[in-house]
Amino acid sequence: KIMLSRSSFNLLNLDDYSVYSCVTDRPRIPRIMTVPGILSEFEDNNNNHNNISGKPERETEQSDVVSSVTDRRIIVSNQLPVKGYKDKETNKWVFESDPDSLVLQLKSGFGPDVECIYVGSLPGDIIIDPVDQEEVGQILLDKFKCVPTFLSLDIQNKYYHGFCKHYLWPLFHYMLPVTRTHGVRFDRVAWQAYVSANKVFADKVMEVINPDEDYVWIHDYHLMVMPTFLRKRFHRVRVGFFLHSPFPSSEIYRTLPVRDEILRALLNCDLIGMLGLDYKSKRGYIGLEYYGRTVSIKILPVGIHMGQIESEKSSNGTAKKVEELRKMYEGKVVILGVDDMDMFKGISLKFLAMGQLLEEYPSLRGSVVLVQIVNPARSRGNDIQEVEDETRKVASEVNRRFGKDGYEPIVFVNGPVSTQDKIAYYAISECVVVNAVRDGMNLVPYKYTVSRQSSPELDNALGISGTKDRKSVIIVSEFIGCSPSLSGAIRVNPWNIESVTEAMSLAIMMPDNEKKLRHEKHYKYVSSHDVGYWAKSFDQDLERACKEHFHTRCWGVGFGLGFRVVALGLNFRKLSVEHIVSAYRKTNSRLILLDYDGTVMPQASVDKAPSKEVISILNVLSNDPKNVVFIVSGRGKDSLSKWFDSCKNLGLSAEHGWLTRWSGDSDWECCGGLEVDAEWKKVALPVMEHYTEATDGSFIEQKESALVWHHQEADPDFGMWQAKELLDHLESVLANEPVVVKRGQQIVEVNPQGVSKGVVVESLIASMHSKGKPLDFVLCIGDDRSDEDMFEKISSSVVNRGIAEVFACTVGQKPSMAKYYLDDTVDVIKMLHGLESVSTQVPKTAAIG
């Protein structure tokens, strides 16, 4: 068999920019070769070519791992979904699937034709000798579809225990290392280990990926910079990221010294879960425009594996454990806690509330027991030991005060505890308390709810007969992810001991009918939003986010973790001076539209007045009888009139098209004949002044038609926040006014409705046609968002009016509705000089004739 990487076909046609009409039209490479020889992509689909990037993408390596299935998902997580031990007799490693692993359970959301490949590290208690790594890796791939990342012990410690668990984990849970004894401070060496480990994970993905067809799903904060390594190698890789821990507020996240590197890396995904970004809504999800790519952002809660819990509920082992626990706690009300030994789980706060409950309600002493299952800590260190010591100290004090022979108020159950045993504890508990001070989704309430649902085996073990009705009560912290989805739970502030105490007493004394109603509500939601539902939803969102991948050309920009991909239109290319000059020479009715700032005048210029060179070029072009030349700017008419006073035949459009004049001798005309209505300014101006006073470096620009709030001189972050607030405030107070409030580049602007540069373009083209001068050449150049309106109108004019030569050009190589680009204002002036040289020849030629 000879297997050829699909990505290597790009080497055969690097200069072909053609694209298929849709992704499904692309020829597919069979996953398994059945005959010897060399497979040619050009045997299918009428010899269509595959490369559409415009430049090599280094997608030249791919693994020989193949499969007969149609679709494949590469699931990447810090830990593989396997368990293992070393057989003492054979001295060989023996592995089995871990049914409790979320990344294994999510496969239930995929169809039978979807293959899952898992990339990750082995559990921490499994250390493979380097000489055995190749053999173990092959076993894991063959039997479990797992690709292990064998990190060195030094990298593993610094990456996982150092950066992930002792730095990122606390910070993402709102704990800052203010002092050396309170948390671990940022360590550059640990960060470098984190980056190195992420690259190892990415390299393993590269060994097995088919970049044109596979989807990559990366899990959690351990692998936040991994998307950059994938995107750098495969520009069109389909990659999603799901964060299982809470993403902190901006104030907390900003303290991270490598905040920019992590955010840029996450934005190399197609689908991510993140809050606090500048976004626009796109039918149920958030779309963030990032260098021509739309990064989709969606908040989607995780679920549990219903099948696993139902299976465990029906097992004889679970029934026996239930009977055992029922006898052990007979005559007592059991309150249950199931938590990791972690500083954020609030276990000691829960114990304090239990002590206060017994203090305030003496009648409950001897009849209420808090059973606390403690899962082993996922990391190690002094902070974990301090939490454990404090927790046990509080428990001992409560037990000393209120315990007696045959009664212990707080019962510790040290883990690990099997899923089967946990279900048994859930089944006999009247209430579960999830008291974390900050947590991610936390699925304990979901598992508890399903375990409390009626089943023949558990009902028999519990001695319940004649009724299918079950009841449960959940006390849940308002600071964890599952809280909003549990509408029947008793929500508490875990720091408020009195509140938790009151919730416990309410749970114990609540009437059975109310407990049944709360249980039914929760069970309906949990059973319909399981892990399969979550995985399927995320997968569908990822497919949708990636559907335009092969409809753009991709360019890699930047170095290191600053790398990103710029996605440009298939026909987007640099404007050739020779090409436009040739078209200009052949045409006789031309319209030239030029933005000012950033187009013919560099943005960085201190003196904003046009140079003598620009004035000279504009005079030559506007004096050509075949031309109509306009400056279309956001600036006011007074500035433009003063600057271009010597250009008598030059047209000016000020304030984004609110005011227009055809030449130096004509009058200014208002857009659509509208009169200036200043009433809304009386409302908007005081609001802007309030934000100007509160934002150092900001100022207000008052135009005849508009008000503009500038914050380019303010603190970048504070100015951006204030701009968002101002935008919302203005939209609220001006909701019934005939104006539009919008964000621009470091500005918030209020304009009259129906005013835009696009309207100017449409009006000028229509006016020239009505005067019997149908256009055969249009040139439009601009550099910012407002100019996109011009490009859009020009594109429609090509179809509607049949203009032969149309050149819509943006300044800078960036995503745009324009078909062409020039690098900067220097290129713009150079191109205009080319047109000038043709125009200066026209009168001479005519005179000779």
C-alpha positions in Angstrom: 0.0 0.0 0.0 1.2 3.5 -0.8 -0.5 6.2 1.3 -0.2 9.8 0.4 -1.1 12.7 2.7 -4.0 14.7 1.5 -2.2 17.9 2.6 0.7 17.2 0.3 -1.4 17.8 -2.8 -1.1 21.5 -2.1 2.5 21.2 -3.4 1.2 20.3 -6.9 -0.7 23.5 -7.5 0.4 26.3 -5.3 -0.6 29.0 -7.7 -4.1 27.8 -8.5 -6.7 30.0 -6.6 -9.8 28.1 -7.9 -12.3 26.9 -5.4 -15.1 24.4 -5.4 -18.7 25.7 -5.4 -19.2 24.0 -2.0 -17.1 22.0 0.4 -18.8 18.8 -0.5 -17.7 19.1 -4.1 -14.1 18.6 -3.1 -12.6 15.2 -4.0 -12.2 13.0 -1.0 -9.2 10.9 -0.4 -10.1 7.3 0.5 -9.2 6.5 4.1 -7.9 3.0 3.1 -5.9 2.2 0.0 -7.1 -1.0 -1.7 -4.7 -1.2 -4.7 -1.0 -0.5 -5.0 0.1 2.6 -6.8 0.0 6.4 -6.5 -3.4 8.0 -5.8 -4.0 11.1 -7.9 -6.5 13.7 -6.7 -7.0 14.8 -10.3 -8.9 11.7 -11.3 -12.1 13.1 -9.7 -14.4 16.0 -10.3 -13.2 17.0 -13.7 -9.6 17.7 -12.6 -10.5 20.3 -10.1 -7.5 21.5 -8.0 -7.5 21.8 -4.3 -5.3 24.7 -3.2 -7.0 28.0 -2.7 -4.6 29.6 -0.2 -2.6 31.9 -2.5 0.6 30.8 -0.8 2.1 27.6 0.6 0.6 26.6 3.9 3.2 24.0 5.1 0.4 21.4 5.2 3.0 18.9 4.0 3.0 16.3 6.7 0.3 13.8 7.8 0.2 10.5 9.6 -0.5 7.2 8.0 -3.2 6.6 10.5 -6.3 5.8 8.4 -9.9 4.8 9.0 -12.8 3.5 7.0 -15.3 5.8 8.7 -16.6 9.0 7.1 -16.2 11.5 9.9 -13.6 11.8 12.6 -13.3 13.9 15.8 -9.9 14.3 17.5 -10.6 14.9 21.2 -7.8 16.5 23.1 -7.7 16.7 26.9 -5.0 16.8 29.5 -5.8 13.2 30.5 -6.7 10.2 28.3 -10.0 8.3 29.2 -8.1 5.2 30.3 -7.0 3.5 33.6 -4.0 1.2 33.9 -1.9 -0.9 36.1 1.2 -3.0 35.7 0.7 -6.7 35.9 3.1 -8.2 38.4 3.3 -11.5 36.7 3.9 -10.4 33.1 5.5 -7.0 34.1 3.3 -5.5 31.3 1.0 -2.6 31.4 -2.7 -3.4 31.3 -5.2 -0.7 30.4 -9.0 -0.3 30.4 -11.4 2.4 29.5 -12.4 4.9 32.2 -16.3 5.0 32.1 -16.3 8.1 34.3 -14.2 10.2 31.9 -16.2 13.0 30.3 -14.3 13.0 27.1 -15.2 9.3 26.6 -18.9 9.9 27.5 -19.3 12.7 25.0 -19.0 10.2 22.2 -22.7 9.3 22.9 -23.6 12.6 21.2 -22.0 11.5 17.9 -23.5 9.2 15.3 -22.3 5.6 14.7 -20.3 6.7 11.7 -18.2 9.1 13.7 -14.8 7.9 14.9 -13.2 9.5 18.0 -9.4 9.7 18.4 -8.2 10.8 21.9 -5.0 12.7 22.5 -3.7 13.3 26.0 -1.5 12.2 28.8 -1.9 9.1 30.9 -3.1 9.5 34.5 -0.5 10.8 36.9 0.0 7.4 38.7 1.0 5.7 35.4 4.7 6.4 34.5 5.9 4.6 31.4 9.6 3.9 31.0 10.9 5.5 27.8 11.9 2.2 26.3 8.3 1.0 26.6 6.6 4.2 25.3 6.4 3.1 21.7 4.9 -0.2 22.5 2.4 1.3 25.0 1.5 4.0 22.5 0.7 1.4 19.8 -1.5 -0.6 22.3 -3.4 2.4 23.3 -4.0 3.4 19.7 -5.0 0.0 18.5 -7.3 -0.9 21.4 -8.6 2.5 22.7 -8.1 5.0 19.8 -5.8 6.9 22.2 -2.6 8.8 21.3 -0.6 9.4 24.5 1.6 12.4 25.0 4.6 11.3 27.0 5.9 14.4 28.8 9.1 14.4 30.7 8.7 14.4 34.5 10.2 17.9 34.7 7.9 19.4 32.1 4.9 17.5 33.6 5.5 18.9 37.0 6.1 22.5 35.9 3.3 22.4 33.3 0.5 20.7 35.3 1.3 21.1 39.0 3.2 24.4 38.6 1.4 26.5 36.0 -2.0 24.8 35.7 -3.0 23.8 39.2 -1.1 26.3 41.3 -1.3 29.4 39.1 -4.1 29.3 36.5 -6.6 27.3 38.6 -6.6 29.7 41.6 -6.5 32.8 39.3 -9.5 31.5 37.2 -11.3 31.0 40.6 -10.7 34.6 41.6 -7.8 34.1 43.9 -4.8 36.4 43.3 -1.3 35.6 44.7 -1.0 38.9 46.5 1.6 37.6 48.9 4.2 34.9 48.7 2.4 32.9 51.3 -1.0 33.3 49.6 -0.9 31.4 46.3 1.8 30.9 43.7 3.0 33.9 41.7 3.7 33.9 37.9 6.8 31.9 37.1 8.2 32.4 33.6 9.8 28.9 33.7 6.5 27.3 34.5 4.9 29.3 31.7 7.5 28.0 29.2 6.8 24.5 30.3 3.1 25.1 29.7 3.8 26.3 26.2 6.2 23.3 25.6 3.6 20.8 26.8 0.9 22.4 24.6 3.2 22.0 21.6 3.7 18.3 22.4 -0.1 17.9 22.4 -0.3 19.7 19.1 2.5 17.6 17.6 0.6 14.4 18.5 -2.6 15.8 16.8 -0.5 16.5 13.7 0.5 12.8 13.6 -3.0 11.6 13.2 -5.0 14.5 11.6 -6.4 14.8 8.2 -6.6 18.6 8.2 -9.1 19.0 5.4 -11.7 16.7 7.0 -11.2 16.1 10.7 -12.5 18.2 13.6 -10.4 18.9 16.6 -12.1 19.5 20.0 -9.7 20.8 22.7 -10.7 20.7 26.4 -10.0 23.0 29.3 -7.5 25.5 30.6 -4.6 23.1 30.4 -4.4 23.5 26.6 -5.3 27.2 25.9 -2.3 28.0 23.6 -2.5 24.8 21.7 -4.8 26.2 18.9 -2.0 28.5 17.7 0.4 25.5 17.1 -2.4 23.8 15.1 -3.4 26.9 13.1 0.2 27.7 12.3 0.7 24.3 10.6 -2.8 23.9 9.1 -4.4 27.3 8.3 -7.8 25.8 7.8 -7.8 23.3 10.7 -11.3 22.9 12.2 -10.8 23.5 15.9 -13.1 24.1 18.8 -12.2 24.8 22.5 -14.4 24.2 25.6 -13.5 25.7 28.9 -14.8 23.6 31.8 -13.7 26.0 34.5 -15.1 29.5 34.9 -13.5 32.3 32.9 -12.7 35.1 35.3 -13.8 38.7 34.9 -11.7 41.1 33.1 -10.3 42.7 36.3 -8.9 39.3 37.3 -7.8 38.1 33.9 -5.9 41.3 33.3 -3.4 40.4 36.1 -2.1 37.5 34.0 1.3 38.6 32.5 0.6 36.4 29.4 -3.0 37.4 28.9 -2.4 38.6 25.3 -0.7 35.3 24.3 -3.5 33.2 25.7 -6.3 35.3 24.2 -4.7 35.3 20.8 -4.2 31.6 20.9 -7.9 31.0 21.8 -8.9 33.2 18.9 -7.2 30.8 16.6 -10.1 28.5 17.3 -13.3 28.4 15.2 -15.6 27.9 18.3 -14.7 28.9 21.9 -16.5 29.6 25.2 -15.6 33.0 26.4 -17.2 36.2 27.8 -16.3 39.9 27.8 -15.4 40.4 24.2 -16.6 42.9 21.6 -19.2 40.9 19.7 -22.2 40.8 17.5 -25.1 38.4 17.7 -25.6 35.8 15.0 -28.8 33.9 15.6 -28.3 32.3 19.0 -24.5 32.5 19.2 -21.9 35.3 19.4 -19.8 36.0 16.4 -16.5 37.7 16.8 -14.9 39.1 13.6 -11.1 38.4 13.8 -8.9 39.1 10.8 -11.6 37.9 8.3 -12.6 34.9 10.3 -15.7 34.7 12.4 -14.9 33.1 15.7 -18.1 31.6 17.2 -18.7 31.9 20.9 -21.4 29.9 22.7 -22.3 29.1 26.3 -23.4 25.5 26.5 -23.7 23.6 29.9 -22.3 20.1 30.2 -24.6 17.2 31.0 -24.1 13.7 32.6 -24.1 10.3 31.0 -27.7 9.0 31.7 -26.9 5.5 30.4 -24.0 5.0 32.7 -26.0 6.0 35.8 -29.1 4.0 34.9 -26.9 1.0 34.3 -25.2 1.3 37.7 -28.6 1.9 39.4 -29.8 -1.5 38.1 -26.7 -3.5 39.2 -26.8 -5.9 42.1 -23.7 -4.3 43.6 -25.4 -0.9 43.9 -28.5 -2.5 45.5 -26.4 -4.3 48.1 -24.5 -1.0 48.9 -27.9 0.8 49.3 -29.1 -1.9 51.7 -25.9 -1.6 53.7 -26.1 2.2 53.9 -29.8 2.1 54.7 -29.2 0.0 57.8 -26.2 2.1 58.8 -28.2 5.3 58.8 -31.6 3.9 59.7 -33.7 6.5 61.5 -31.5 9.4 60.4 -31.8 12.1 57.8 -28.7 12.1 55.5 -27.4 15.3 54.0 -24.7 14.5 51.4 -21.7 16.3 50.1 -19.4 15.1 47.3 -16.4 17.3 46.6 -12.8 17.2 45.6 -10.3 18.2 48.3 -9.9 21.7 46.9 -9.7 25.2 48.4 -12.7 26.4 46.3 -15.2 23.6 47.2 -16.2 25.3 50.5 -16.2 22.1 52.5 -15.2 23.8 55.8 -17.9 26.4 55.3 -20.4 23.6 54.9 -19.3 22.0 58.1 -19.6 25.4 59.9 -23.2 25.6 58.7 -23.8 22.0 59.9 -22.5 23.0 63.4 -24.7 26.0 63.5 -27.7 23.9 62.4 -27.3 21.6 65.4 -26.7 24.7 67.6 -29.9 26.4 66.6 -32.1 23.2 66.3 -31.3 20.9 69.3 -34.1 18.6 68.2 -32.1 17.6 65.2 -29.1 16.4 67.2 -28.8 12.6 66.8 -31.1 12.5 63.8 -29.3 14.5 61.1 -26.0 13.4 59.6 -23.8 15.1 57.1 -21.9 12.5 55.0 -19.0 14.1 53.2 -17.4 12.1 50.4 -14.0 13.6 49.7 -12.4 12.8 46.3 -8.6 12.9 46.3 -6.9 16.2 45.5 -5.9 16.6 41.8 -2.7 18.3 42.8 -0.3 18.5 45.7 1.2 21.3 47.7 1.0 23.3 51.0 -2.3 24.9 50.0 -4.0 21.6 49.6 -2.6 20.4 52.9 -3.8 23.6 54.6 -7.3 23.1 53.3 -7.4 19.5 54.4 -6.2 20.4 57.9 -8.7 23.2 58.3 -11.5 21.0 57.1 -10.7 18.1 59.5 -10.3 20.6 62.3 -13.8 22.1 61.8 -15.3 18.6 61.5 -13.6 17.4 64.6 -14.9 20.4 66.6 -18.5 19.9 65.4 -18.3 16.2 66.2 -16.8 16.9 69.6 -19.6 19.4 70.5 -22.6 17.5 69.2 -21.5 13.9 68.9 -22.4 11.1 71.2 -22.2 7.3 71.4 -23.7 5.9 68.1 -23.9 9.4 66.6 -21.4 11.3 64.6 -22.8 14.5 63.0 -20.2 14.7 60.3 -19.0 11.5 58.6 -15.9 11.6 56.4 -15.7 9.1 53.5 -12.3 9.4 52.1 -12.0 8.7 48.3 -11.6 7.5 45.8 -15.2 6.2 45.9 -16.6 4.3 43.0 -19.4 5.6 40.8 -21.5 2.6 42.1 -21.0 3.5 45.7 -21.6 7.2 45.1 -25.0 6.4 43.5 -25.9 4.4 46.6 -25.1 7.4 48.8 -27.1 9.6 46.5 -30.1 7.2 46.7 -30.3 7.2 50.5 -29.7 11.0 51.0 -32.6 13.4 51.6 -30.5 16.4 50.4 -27.3 17.2 48.6 -25.3 20.3 49.4 -22.9 21.7 46.7 -21.3 24.6 48.6 -18.4 25.7 46.3 -17.2 29.3 46.6 -16.3 29.2 42.9 -16.6 26.3 40.5 -17.3 25.3 36.9 -20.3 23.2 35.9 -20.2 20.7 38.8 -22.3 17.8 37.9 -23.0 16.4 41.4 -26.5 17.8 41.6 -27.3 16.2 38.2 -26.0 12.8 39.3 -27.9 13.1 42.6 -31.2 13.9 40.8 -31.0 10.9 38.5 -29.9 8.6 41.3 -33.0 9.6 43.3 -35.3 8.8 40.4 -37.4 5.6 40.8 -36.0 2.2 39.6 -37.2 -1.3 40.6 -33.8 -2.4 42.0 -33.2 0.7 44.1 -36.9 0.9 45.2 -36.6 -2.6 46.5 -33.3 -2.0 48.3 -34.8 1.2 49.9 -37.9 -0.7 51.0 -40.1 1.6 48.8 -43.2 -0.1 47.3 -46.5 1.0 45.8 -45.3 4.4 44.5 -43.1 5.6 41.8 -42.9 9.2 43.2 -39.5 10.2 44.3 -38.2 13.3 46.0 -35.0 15.2 46.4 -33.7 18.6 47.5 -30.6 20.4 46.2 -28.8 23.1 48.0 -26.5 24.8 45.5 -24.0 27.7 45.6 -24.9 30.6 43.4 -21.2 30.7 42.3 -21.2 27.4 40.3 -22.1 26.8 36.7 -25.0 24.4 37.2 -26.9 26.9 39.4 -28.9 28.7 36.7 -30.2 25.3 35.3 -31.6 24.1 38.6 -34.6 26.3 39.0 -36.0 24.2 41.9 -32.8 24.2 44.0 -32.2 26.3 47.1 -29.5 28.8 46.1 -27.1 30.0 48.8 -24.1 32.2 49.2 -21.6 29.8 50.7 -19.8 32.6 52.6 -23.1 33.3 54.4 -23.1 30.6 57.0 -26.5 31.6 58.3 -28.0 31.3 54.8 -26.6 27.8 54.4 -27.9 26.8 57.8 -31.3 28.1 57.0 -31.3 26.2 53.7 -30.4 22.9 55.5 -33.2 23.3 57.9 -35.6 24.1 55.1 -34.5 21.0 53.2 -35.1 18.8 56.2 -38.5 20.2 57.1 -39.9 20.8 53.6 -43.2 19.0 52.9 -42.8 15.9 50.7 -45.1 17.2 48.0 -42.8 20.2 47.5 -39.8 17.9 47.4 -41.5 15.8 44.7 -42.2 18.9 42.6 -38.7 20.1 42.8 -37.3 16.7 41.9 -39.6 16.3 38.9 -38.6 19.7 37.5 -34.9 18.9 37.9 -35.2 15.4 36.5 -37.0 16.6 33.4 -34.1 19.0 32.6 -31.2 16.7 33.5 -32.5 13.8 31.5 -33.1 15.9 28.4 -29.8 17.8 28.6 -27.3 14.9 29.0 -23.7 14.7 27.9 -24.8 13.5 24.5 -27.0 16.5 24.0 -24.1 18.8 25.0 -21.6 17.0 22.7 -24.0 17.0 19.7 -24.8 20.7 20.2 -21.1 21.7 20.4 -20.3 19.5 17.4 -23.1 21.1 15.3 -21.9 24.6 16.3 -18.3 23.7 15.3 -19.4 22.4 11.9 -21.3 25.6 11.3 -18.4 27.7 12.4 -16.1 26.0 9.9 -18.4 25.8 6.9 -16.7 28.8 5.2 -13.1 27.5 5.5 -12.7 26.6 1.9 -14.4 29.7 0.6 -11.5 32.0 1.6 -7.8 32.4 1.0 -5.7 32.1 4.2 -2.5 34.0 5.0 -0.4 33.4 8.1 0.7 36.5 9.9 2.9 37.0 13.0 5.4 35.0 15.0 5.3 32.7 18.0 2.1 32.9 20.0 1.2 36.1 18.2 0.6 34.0 15.0 -2.9 34.3 13.4 -4.5 33.6 10.1 -6.0 36.3 7.9 -8.9 35.0 5.8 -9.4 37.0 2.6 -11.9 36.6 -0.2 -11.0 34.3 -3.1 -10.8 37.2 -5.5 -9.1 39.7 -3.2 -5.7 40.8 -4.5 -3.3 43.7 -4.7 -4.3 46.4 -7.2 -1.9 46.4 -10.1 -1.0 50.0 -11.2 -0.5 48.7 -14.7 -3.9 47.0 -14.8 -5.8 50.1 -13.5 -3.9 52.5 -15.8 -4.8 50.3 -18.8 -8.5 50.3 -17.9 -8.3 54.1 -17.1 -6.8 54.8 -20.5 -9.6 53.0 -22.4 -12.6 54.6 -20.6 -14.3 57.9 -21.1 -16.7 58.5 -18.2 -15.0 58.0 -14.9 -16.0 58.4 -11.2 -13.1 58.5 -8.7 -14.0 58.4 -4.9 -11.3 58.9 -2.3 -11.5 58.7 1.5 -9.2 61.2 3.2 -7.7 60.1 6.5 -5.8 56.9 6.1 -6.1 56.9 2.4 -4.4 60.0 0.9 -3.3 61.3 4.3 -1.4 58.9 6.7 -3.2 58.3 10.0 0.0 59.1 11.9 0.4 62.6 10.4 0.3 65.4 12.9 -0.6 68.0 10.3 -3.8 66.8 8.7 -3.7 69.3 5.8 -3.0 67.7 2.4 0.4 68.0 0.9 1.3 69.9 -2.3 1.7 66.6 -4.0 -1.8 65.5 -3.1 -3.3 68.8 -4.2 -1.4 68.6 -7.5 -2.6 65.1 -8.3 -6.2 65.9 -7.4 -6.2 69.0 -9.6 -4.9 67.1 -12.6 -7.5 64.3 -12.1 -10.4 66.6 -11.5 -9.5 68.9 -14.4 -9.7 65.9 -16.8 -13.1 66.3 -18.6 -13.6 62.6 -18.5 -13.4 62.5 -14.7 -15.6 63.3 -11.7 -13.5 63.2 -8.6 -14.7 63.3 -5.0 -13.2 63.3 -1.6 -15.6 61.4 0.6 -14.7 62.0 4.2 -16.0 61.9 7.8 -14.5 65.4 8.4 -16.5 68.5 8.6 -17.2 70.8 5.6 -15.2 73.7 7.0 -11.9 71.8 7.1 -12.4 70.2 3.7 -13.4 73.5 2.1 -10.2 75.2 3.5 -7.8 72.4 2.6 -9.1 71.9 -1.0 -9.9 75.5 -1.8 -7.4 75.5 -4.8 -9.1 72.4 -6.3 -12.0 74.1 -8.1 -13.3 71.0 -10.0 -13.0 68.7 -7.0 -16.2 67.4 -5.4 -16.4 67.1 -1.6 -18.6 65.0 0.6 -18.4 65.9 4.3 -19.5 64.2 7.5 -19.9 60.7 5.8 -22.2 62.1 3.1 -24.4 64.5 5.1 -23.2 67.5 3.0 -22.0 67.3 -0.6 -20.9 69.8 -3.2 -19.9 69.0 -6.8 -17.2 71.7 -7.2 -15.6 74.7 -5.5 -18.2 77.0 -7.1 -21.3 75.0 -6.2 -23.3 75.1 -2.9 -23.3 72.5 -0.2 -26.4 70.2 -0.5 -27.8 68.3 2.5 -28.3 64.5 2.2 -31.7 63.8 0.7 -32.6 67.4 1.2 -32.9 66.8 4.9 -32.7 69.7 7.4 -30.5 69.6 10.4 -32.5 68.6 13.5 -30.5 69.6 16.5 -33.1 68.4 19.1 -31.4 65.0 19.6 -28.1 66.7 20.3 -29.6 68.3 23.4 -30.1 64.8 24.7 -26.8 63.2 23.5 -24.4 66.0 24.3 -24.8 66.0 28.1 -24.4 62.2 28.1 -21.1 62.5 26.1 -19.9 65.3 28.4 -20.5 63.1 31.4 -18.3 60.3 29.9 -15.7 62.9 28.8 -15.3 64.1 32.4 -14.9 60.6 33.6 -12.4 59.5 30.9 -9.1 61.3 30.9 -7.8 61.8 27.3 -11.3 61.7 25.7 -12.9 64.6 23.8 -16.1 65.4 21.8 -16.1 66.5 18.2 -19.2 68.4 17.2 -20.1 68.3 13.5 -23.0 69.9 11.8 -24.9 66.6 11.5 -23.1 64.4 14.1 -21.5 64.1 17.5 -18.3 62.1 17.9 -16.8 60.9 21.2 -13.0 60.2 20.7 -11.0 58.0 23.2 -7.8 57.4 21.3 -5.8 59.3 23.9 -7.4 57.6 26.9 -6.1 54.5 28.6 -6.8 51.7 26.0 -8.7 49.3 28.2 -10.6 52.0 30.2 -11.4 53.9 27.0 -12.9 50.7 25.5 -15.0 50.0 28.5 -16.3 53.5 28.6 -17.0 53.4 24.9 -19.2 50.3 25.4 -21.0 51.9 28.3 -21.5 55.2 26.3 -22.8 53.2 23.3 -25.4 51.4 25.5 -26.4 54.7 27.2 -26.8 56.6 24.0 -28.8 53.8 22.3 -31.2 53.9 25.3 -31.8 57.7 25.5 -31.9 58.1 21.7 -34.1 55.1 21.0 -36.9 57.2 19.6 -34.7 59.7 17.8 -34.0 59.6 14.0 -30.3 58.8 14.6 -27.9 55.9 14.5 -25.4 55.2 17.3 -22.3 53.2 16.3 -18.8 52.3 17.3 -15.8 53.2 15.1 -12.1 53.0 15.4 -11.6 54.5 19.0 -14.8 56.6 18.6 -18.5 56.5 19.4 -20.5 58.4 16.8 -24.1 59.5 16.5 -25.3 60.2 13.0 -28.7 61.0 11.4 -30.4 57.9 10.0 -30.0 57.3 6.3 -26.6 58.9 6.1 -23.6 56.9 5.0 -20.8 57.0 2.4 -22.7 54.2 0.6 -25.7 56.6 0.1 -23.3 59.2 -1.4 -21.9 56.7 -3.9 -25.4 55.6 -5.0 -26.5 59.2 -5.4 -23.5 60.2 -7.4 -23.8 57.3 -9.8 -27.5 57.9 -10.3 -26.9 61.6 -10.8 -24.3 61.0 -13.5 -26.6 58.5 -15.3 -29.5 60.9 -15.2 -27.3 63.6 -16.8 -26.6 61.2 -19.8 -23.1 60.3 -18.6 -23.3 56.5 -17.9 -20.1 55.4 -16.2 -17.7 53.0 -17.6 -15.0 53.3 -14.9 -15.3 53.6 -11.1 -12.4 53.8 -8.6 -13.2 53.9 -4.9 -10.5 53.8 -2.2 -10.9 53.8 1.6 -9.4 52.3 4.8 -12.0 52.0 7.5 -15.5 50.6 8.4 -17.4 53.6 6.9 -15.8 53.0 3.5 -17.2 49.4 3.4 -20.6 51.0 2.7 -19.1 52.5 -0.5 -17.6 49.2 -1.5 -20.9 47.4 -1.0 -22.8 49.9 -3.1 -20.2 49.8 -5.9 -20.5 46.0 -6.0 -24.2 46.2 -6.6 -23.7 48.9 -9.2 -21.6 46.5 -11.3 -24.7 44.3 -11.6 -27.4 46.9 -11.8 -25.8 49.4 -14.1 -23.3 47.2 -16.0 -20.2 49.4 -15.3 -17.3 47.8 -17.2 -14.4 48.7 -15.0 -14.9 48.8 -11.2 -12.0 49.1 -8.7 -13.1 49.0 -5.1 -9.8 49.1 -3.1 -9.1 49.1 0.6 -5.9 50.4 2.2 -4.1 47.5 4.0 -4.2 43.8 3.5 -7.3 43.0 5.6 -10.8 41.5 5.3 -12.9 43.8 3.2 -15.9 44.0 0.8 -13.4 45.5 -1.7 -11.9 43.3 -4.3 -8.5 45.0 -4.3 -6.1 46.3 -1.7 -3.0 48.6 -1.6 -0.6 48.4 1.3 -0.6 52.0 2.5 -1.0 55.6 1.5 2.3 55.6 -0.3 0.9 52.9 -2.6 -2.2 55.0 -3.0 -0.3 58.1 -4.1 1.9 56.0 -6.4 -1.2 54.6 -8.1 -2.8 58.0 -8.4 0.4 59.3 -10.0 -0.1 56.5 -12.6 -3.6 57.8 -13.4 -2.3 61.4 -13.4 0.2 60.5 -16.1 -2.6 59.4 -18.4 -4.8 62.4 -17.7 -2.0 64.9 -18.5 -1.7 63.3 -21.9 -5.3 63.7 -22.8 -5.4 67.4 -23.7 -2.1 67.1 -25.6 -3.4 64.2 -27.7 -6.7 66.0 -28.3 -4.8 69.2 -29.4 -2.7 67.3 -31.9 -5.7 65.7 -33.3 
